[in-house]
Amino acid sequence: MHNPLQEHQQETAHLVDVRATEMIEIQGPTIQFLTPLAAIGSTADDDGPCVMRGTIPPGVSVPLHSHHDPETFLTLSGELEGLAESRRGFEWIRIEPGDVFHVPGGARHAFRNIGQEAAVMNIVSTARIARFFREVGRPVPASGEPPLGPPSAETIRHFLATAEKYGYWNASPEENARIGIALPDAS
């Protein structure tokens, strides 16, 4: 159904009602799309900017991976560590509220929540990575509580196949273990 008000909002500056935006869960962490979603559904503007809010629960990690999309994380609350690679190898960097963690396109990186509360960050990246998240994520119910339990083997296989389709790289379970991240079994 055509909605002229929505069309007008997409063409003019406007306030986004974040209470009405879509939220998904991706194997533990959640992503809330803060940018209007019309641009995310197509490949027409893959390199266009997208703003999301990411939440990593206590004790949860985002495994080692890379993608062509740059990401900038502005930490709002909680404590976590971000993994960066240098000439010396990998190094975990403590990230606290107010810190900005930048990941250039192609850089290998990971996260782990080391605190007792959820780590919340605003993420600035591309519409392409938002589209990827939407393809691999599960909708969070209106209650705001993400689905519980570890991801199924099928969920993990779908994630890895979709990442490959996008040209994104994911480290093996052994590579993740070497940096201190244990992955669930995908077999």
Secondary structure as UniProt FT lines:
FT   HELIX           4..11
FT   HELIX           18..20
FT   STRAND          23..25
FT   STRAND          30..33
FT   HELIX           37..41
FT   TURN            44..47
FT   STRAND          49..56
FT   TURN            58..59
FT   STRAND          61..66
FT   STRAND          71..77
FT   STRAND          80..86
FT   TURN            87..88
FT   STRAND          89..95
FT   TURN            97..98
FT   STRAND          100..103
FT   TURN            105..106
FT   STRAND          109..112
FT   STRAND          119..126
FT   HELIX           127..136
FT   STRAND          138..139
FT   TURN            142..143
FT   HELIX           153..166
FT   STRAND          169..170
FT   HELIX           173..178
FT   TURN            179..180
//
